[in-house]
Amino acid sequence: MIPAGFSYVRAGSVQEALAELSRHGGAARLLAGGHSLLPAMKLRRAEPGVLVDIGRLRELSYVRLDGDQVAVGALTSHRTLERDPVVAEQVPLLAAAARRIGDPQVRNRGTIGGSLAHADPAADLAAAVLALDGVLVAHGPSGVREIPAGEFFTGPRQSALAADELLTEIRLPAAAGLAHAFEKFSRRALDWAVVGVAVQSRPGGRTAVALIGMGPTPLRAVAVEEALAAGTPAAEARSLAARGCEPPDNAVASSSYRAHLAEVLVGRALAL
Ligand SMILES: Cc1cc2nc3c(=O)[nH]c(=O)nc-3n(C[C@H](O)[C@H](O)[C@H](O)COP(=O)(O)OP(=O)(O)OC[C@H]3O[C@@H](n4cnc5c(N)ncnc54)[C@H](O)[C@@H]3O)c2cc1C
């Protein structure tokens, strides 16, 4: 439970953080809320030589309505997402997912950027950002690039971010007044999801369905989405929830139990 030795530097700006990442190459890791990285270090699953602390970059903590998009700074806490009036009105699915994360301490310290960059296959905000068709904005040594959420998660705790890139903003299409739902099954209160689902209806009648805990990455339930788009009733479409998924089989739950949970939770979410 004691991390390997590391050095620590606090970045005063995005540029300073990028310079530190470049200077130390793959040995450096960004520290935001520390609620995934520090536990991983204590378990020696992560052994960064240098921690670059971005936790006090207030300029990366904001929620703004920008035309027909909501811009969320990467350092925005889960707690802010729960309470922010712009989030509540324009992307309420994000607030619904944030509300289900861990406990108040985790939600006060954890950040949306840290959660997405950590890329846990069971991360609640990942499901919401996928269902909302979010775009992730990354700054790196060669400039800024935008990564669609559907291309961001590449494997268990792996993302499309390079080691010298910093996630600065998440952009979400405003979805005021559209139906949404977030459902999650955990073994104990405050736990990570065994399986979770985020649903967002879209202009034009299409429905996006994203799953967590059903594969090596958060993913879209494409078979359900296509069935709904073809006019299949929700009560039937839910039976396709696990199609195309590779649910893990481990001590938390068997793959067949996860498939059952996905069907039940997708059914509940589509009924809301
Ligand atoms: C007890 C407990 C319960 C939890 N329960 C849940 C839960 O139910 N659901 C859930 O979804 N999560 C849960 N979490 C995780 C929590 O949401 C974390 O806050 C989140 O996963 C990581 O955010 P962070 O800001 O703490 O990131 P950190 O731990 O600081 O960083 C995580 C990773 O992201 C990288 N990183 C951080 N910020 C950036 C950035 N801006 N750009 C690029 N890389 C970056 C870091 O280098 C590191 O690799 C739980 C955590 C704990 C400790």
The ligand as an ORCA input file, in Angstrom:
! r2SCAN-3c Opt
* xyz 0 1
  C     -13.529      4.942     -3.393
  C     -13.692      5.314     -4.856
  C     -14.899      5.036     -5.477
  C     -15.070      5.364     -6.822
  N     -16.269      5.072     -7.427
  C     -16.463      5.377     -8.722
  C     -17.694      5.095     -9.357
  O     -18.647      4.592     -8.757
  N     -17.816      5.416    -10.670
  C     -16.808      6.012    -11.384
  O     -16.981      6.274    -12.580
  N     -15.626      6.323    -10.785
  C     -15.432      6.001     -9.491
  N     -14.235      6.308     -8.892
  C     -13.170      6.971     -9.687
  C     -13.347      8.478     -9.640
  O     -14.411      8.844    -10.490
  C     -12.073      9.212    -10.102
  O     -12.253     10.535     -9.694
  C     -11.785      9.256    -11.563
  O     -11.767      7.944    -12.114
  C     -10.414      9.860    -11.849
  O     -10.476     11.262    -11.737
  P      -9.328     12.057    -10.993
  O      -9.558     13.493    -11.268
  O      -9.308     11.617     -9.598
  O      -8.031     11.583    -11.820
  P      -6.575     11.133    -11.339
  O      -6.697      9.971    -10.421
  O      -5.804     12.296    -10.866
  O      -5.978     10.657    -12.740
  C      -6.451      9.499    -13.367
  C      -5.666      9.292    -14.683
  O      -6.019     10.278    -15.639
  C      -4.877     11.059    -16.007
  N      -5.366     12.423    -16.130
  C      -6.016     13.140    -15.174
  N      -6.401     14.317    -15.668
  C      -5.983     14.359    -16.954
  C      -6.092     15.309    -17.998
  N      -6.739     16.486    -17.824
  N      -5.535     15.026    -19.206
  C      -4.903     13.842    -19.406
  N      -4.777     12.903    -18.460
  C      -5.319     13.157    -17.246
  C      -3.863     10.842    -14.915
  O      -2.539     11.009    -15.381
  C      -4.150      9.393    -14.514
  O      -3.525      8.527    -15.415
  C     -14.019      5.988     -7.555
  C     -12.808      6.275     -6.918
  C     -12.640      5.928     -5.586
  C     -11.321      6.251     -4.912
*
